Amino acid sequence: MKILKHIFIGFIITLLIAPLQSASKIAVTTKVSGKVSIEAVGNSGFSKLKTGTILSDGDRIKTGADGFVVFIYIDDKSMIKVKEKTEIMVKGTRTTGSISKQINIDIGTLRAQVNKQRKGDFVVQSPTSVASVKGTDFWMIINPDFGDILIGLEGLVNLTNLLSGESTDVGAGMTGTSSMDGSVDLSETNPDDIPDDPDSGSPAGTQIEIELEGPDGEIKTLLIDIQ
């Protein structure tokens, strides 16, 4: 599944990746609209999140009633789309050549478009459930009062209830539910239940330009072509 194509000019890749590794930098925002705020790891309090912000392991993101944000992990360009009224923590641990990725979501809705992982799974975890994938495309809807809904679009996702340990594999066209009582169910997806993706209509060839500061203060440019 091809999500993004990155073009690195000259020696940009060296200046970009090396500083990010040492500073636990793991992702970058490619689109922000409406009210979206970030609480950077180690800081107290939220501030406005902007397109092109480099995200670190442990950063928290919160979207308002009209908020929407898209970010990508820098190792394999796996993409996360976060809809309105959602609260997440972005997590990632670096190993050689890859990032072990996890999104902690307290409430709200996100779409994960995950490229095949080199090592381990890509994990989305809520207070009720954990979803583990190697590479796929799915929506996850978290309601702390009722439980979680996982809608498979491509590939296969393992959905496990943290209370009971019960689990099920959710494939394309299927919906898994993980309830507060520990039960897990699987059913065919009702197309009307699939959330609207505000980013699905982005025109091919859209280019995002992100300026990054190198270790000596020099400014380099990262160009991202969205296909």
ChimeraX attribute file (.defattr): number of C-alpha atoms within 10 A of each C-alpha:
attribute: neighborCount
match mode: 1-to-1
recipient: residues
	/A:1	12
	/A:2	10
	/A:3	14
	/A:4	15
	/A:5	13
	/A:6	15
	/A:7	12
	/A:8	14
	/A:9	11
	/A:10	7
	/A:11	9
	/A:12	17
	/A:13	14
	/A:14	11
	/A:15	16
	/A:16	19
	/A:17	15
	/A:18	13
	/A:19	14
	/A:20	18
	/A:21	16
	/A:22	9
	/A:23	10
	/A:24	17
	/A:25	22
	/A:26	26
	/A:27	26
	/A:28	20
	/A:29	21
	/A:30	22
	/A:31	18
	/A:32	21
	/A:33	17
	/A:34	13
	/A:35	17
	/A:36	26
	/A:37	21
	/A:38	22
	/A:39	18
	/A:40	19
	/A:41	14
	/A:42	8
	/A:43	9
	/A:44	8
	/A:45	9
	/A:46	14
	/A:47	13
	/A:48	11
	/A:49	21
	/A:50	16
	/A:51	17
	/A:52	19
	/A:53	18
	/A:54	20
	/A:55	26
	/A:56	21
	/A:57	20
	/A:58	21
	/A:59	17
	/A:60	21
	/A:61	23
	/A:62	26
	/A:63	24
	/A:64	16
	/A:65	12
	/A:66	12
	/A:67	18
	/A:68	24
	/A:69	27
	/A:70	19
	/A:71	23
	/A:72	24
	/A:73	22
	/A:74	20
	/A:75	16
	/A:76	18
	/A:77	19
	/A:78	24
	/A:79	23
	/A:80	22
	/A:81	22
	/A:82	27
	/A:83	26
	/A:84	20
	/A:85	17
	/A:86	22
	/A:87	23
	/A:88	24
	/A:89	21
	/A:90	23
	/A:91	23
	/A:92	21
	/A:93	15
	/A:94	16
	/A:95	10
	/A:96	7
	/A:97	10
	/A:98	18
	/A:99	24
	/A:100	18
	/A:101	21
	/A:102	21
	/A:103	22
	/A:104	18
	/A:105	24
	/A:106	17
	/A:107	20
	/A:108	20
	/A:109	23
	/A:110	28
	/A:111	21
	/A:112	23
	/A:113	22
	/A:114	26
	/A:115	19
	/A:116	16
	/A:117	19
	/A:118	14
	/A:119	14
	/A:120	14
	/A:121	17
	/A:122	24
	/A:123	20
	/A:124	22
	/A:125	21
	/A:126	23
	/A:127	18
	/A:128	23
	/A:129	27
	/A:130	23
	/A:131	23
	/A:132	19
	/A:133	23
	/A:134	18
	/A:135	21
	/A:136	23
	/A:137	23
	/A:138	25
	/A:139	21
	/A:140	24
	/A:141	22
	/A:142	24
	/A:143	17
	/A:144	15
	/A:145	10
	/A:146	13
	/A:147	22
	/A:148	26
	/A:149	22
	/A:150	27
	/A:151	29
	/A:152	24
	/A:153	22
	/A:154	18
	/A:155	17
	/A:156	19
	/A:157	27
	/A:158	17
	/A:159	28
	/A:160	24
	/A:161	25
	/A:162	18
	/A:163	15
	/A:164	16
	/A:165	13
	/A:166	15
	/A:167	22
	/A:168	17
	/A:169	17
	/A:170	26
	/A:171	22
	/A:172	17
	/A:173	16
	/A:174	18
	/A:175	24
	/A:176	26
	/A:177	25
	/A:178	28
	/A:179	22
	/A:180	20
	/A:181	12
	/A:182	17
	/A:183	16
	/A:184	22
	/A:185	15
	/A:186	19
	/A:187	12
	/A:188	14
	/A:189	17
	/A:190	11
	/A:191	9
	/A:192	7
	/A:193	9
	/A:194	17
	/A:195	15
	/A:196	9
	/A:197	14
	/A:198	13
	/A:199	12
	/A:200	7
	/A:201	7
	/A:202	10
	/A:203	10
	/A:204	9
	/A:205	11
	/A:206	10
	/A:207	14
	/A:208	14
	/A:209	13
	/A:210	17
	/A:211	12
	/A:212	18
	/A:213	13
	/A:214	17
	/A:215	12
	/A:216	6
	/A:217	8
	/A:218	9
	/A:219	12
	/A:220	16
	/A:221	15
	/A:222	18
	/A:223	16
	/A:224	18
	/A:225	15
	/A:226	16
	/A:227	14
